[in-house]
Amino acid sequence: MRLHIFWDQLSPEGLQLPVSRMISAVIGLHAEIVDNPVRIMGFVNERKQIDAQVQLDYLATYKHHHDISDPILLVVSQDLFNRGHSALFGLAREQSGVAVVSTARLSNEYYGLDACDDDLVDRIVTEGAHEVGHLLGLSHCPDHECIMFCPDTLDELNGKKKGFCDACHKQLEQRLQPQIDQI
């Protein structure tokens, strides 16, 4: 099993390689960056945001039509929302094996701060690994430092470590073990 990271053309350039390597190290799966082959769907003009559920529907359809069995993480620059949440860092759909992460609220500039690629890479990795964790069957974790903690704010996201707590790490190993045994 490998992780396909679809990097949209409007997402920050030059960050693909460090993001893929770091997510791979955190999750323990080979991550492959691909220029995004899917259309960005679900844009709601009044909100200036993408409906994450609509985008995941489209991504799941693409995955099915192209017979891709591995998980897919789509990285977009547009802001995300879904019903019940005015904004999201990312969203995953485990049953389809697809997830989306937006860089919009992960950048310092969104909050009026100076741009910093290192901060942006760290946040994309943290949120991307979180969503991939869901694709691998992990739930949210109450440990504020665990990748699987569900942050509501940028400060909470920044407070997470680039790894899993012991309990989540054990669950991840159990979920990945059948994949390793097949190699």
N, C-alpha and C positions, 0 to 999 in steps of 0.2 A: 504494500500500500504506500502511496505517496500523496502528498498534498499538492493540489494545483492552486496556485495563486494567480488569479486573473487581475492584472494591473491595468486599470483604465487609463486611457491616454491623457485625461485631465488631472490625474493624480500626480503628486509631486514626483518629478523626474530625479533619477540618480539614487533613489532610496531602495529600489527593488532588491538589489543584492544583499545589503545588510539586513533588510527586513526578512527576506527568505531564509538567510543563514541563522538569524537569531530565533525565528519561529521554529525552524527545524531543530535547533538545539534545545529549546524549551519543551517542545512536544515529543521529540524523539522520532519524527518522521522526516523523510527526505521531502523538501519543499521545492517545487519547480515553478519558476515565474514564467507567465505567458502573457503576451500582450492581450488585453481583454478582447475576446471574440464576440461578446454579447452586447446587445443594445442596452443602453440605460433606459429603463422603463419606470413608469409610475410617477413621473414628475407632476407635481401639483403646482400650477403657476401661482395661485393665490398665496400659497405657503412658501414658495421658492424652496421646496424640499421634495425629496423622493419618498414615496410610500414604500418602505422596506419590504412589506409583504408582497407587493406587486413585483418588485425587483426579484425577490426570491422565487416567486412563481415562474417568472421568465427564465431565471437561471436554472431552476429544476427542469424545466422543459428542454432547455438546451442540453443539459447533462444527459437526460433520457434519450433525446434524439441522436446524440453522438456516442451513446453507449459508454459513458464514463462511469466507472464504479467507484473511483477514489473521491474523497471529499474535495470540494471547491470553495475557496475563499475569494470573494470579489472585493477589491479595494477601489473605492470611488472617492471623488473629491466633493461631491454634492452632499448636502445635509440630509439626514434621514429622519423619518418619523414613522409611527404606526398608530393604529387605533389605540387610544389609551395613553400614549406617550407623545408629547409634543416634540421630542427630539431623542435621538439614539446615537450612541457611539457605534453600535453594530447590532446585528441580529443573526441568529442561526436557526436553521430548520433541520433538526437531527434526522427525521424520517426521510428527508430528501438528500441529505448530505451536502447542503449548500449554506453558505453564510456570506454576509456582506458587512464591510466595515467602511465607515466614512472618515476621511481625514479632516473634514471641515471643522469639527469641534475638538480635534486633537492638536491643531496647530496653535502656537502661541499668539499668532496674529489675531485669531478669532477673539481673544480676550484682551486685546490691546497691548500685548507684550512683544518684545523683540523676537524676531524669527530665530529659531534654533533647530537645525536639522537633527541634532542628537536627541533633543526632547521629542521631536516628531517621530523619529524612528522608534524610540523607546515606547511611545504611546501606541503606535501602530502594532508593534510586536505584542505589547501587553493585551490590547483589545483583540488583535487577530488570534493570539494563542487562546484567549478566553473563548472566542466563538468556535474555534476548532475543537477545544475541549468539549463544548456542547455537541459538536458533530460526532465526537467519539463517545458520547453517552454520559458525560459528566454534568451534574447539576450545579446550581449556585452553591457557594460555600460561605459560611458565616465568618471565616477567618479573613480579616481585612487585608492581610498581606498576600493571600493566595490569589493566583491567577483567576480562579473561579469565583472570587467575590464579585458581586454585581455592584459596580460603582454608579452613584447618581450624579457625582460631580467630578470635575477634573482633578481636584485635590485628592479625592478617594482613588481615582485611577492612578495618579502619581504615587500614592502610598502603597500600591501593590508591588510585590517583588516579581521578578521575572522567573517565577517557578511556582510549583504546586506545594500546598501543605502536605504533610505526610499522608493524611487520609485520601486526599485527591490523587496524589502521586500513586498510591497503591491501587486505587480504582483504575487509573490510566494504564498502569502496567498490566492489570488483569484484562483490560479491553484490547490492548495491543498484543498481548501474548499469543493469541491464536494467529495473528498476522505474522509474527516472528516465527512461529512453529511451521508455517507453510513455506518458508524460504529454504 
